[in-house]
Amino acid sequence: MKLLFALFVLLALPLAAADLTGHWKAEVQIAGNTGNPTFTFQQDGAKLTGTYTGMLGEYKLTGTVDGNKVRWEFKANYEGNAMNVVYTGTIESPTSMKGTIDFGGAADGTFTAQKDK
């Protein structure tokens, strides 16, 4: 009976949302090409801010976290063309996420990311 009660209590507790604050290493796939950008996130509730560093340069980013869903974006300049880069993903664990990338409508890709320990 005690075990059943403990199980009920655990299942009734809401799952705590992951805190993405920290340094993340990603692998992106775009049209058969691979890149390895890094992200530094600061999460305050549902608000996400931080920095992208990678092939496109270094840019400030903003985004949101909603349960296990995450979205962030930044404005970049690639070969003289301004574009809005949008990452949309799913948080799989406190140290892992994956999703898709929209490079200003010019290209699409996928990403996986791991949080540095």
Summary of the structure (lengths in Angstrom):
residues: 117
radius of gyration: 16.9
end to end distance: 39.2
largest distance: 67.3
contacts: 310
relative contact order: 0.20
helix: 9%
strand: 65%
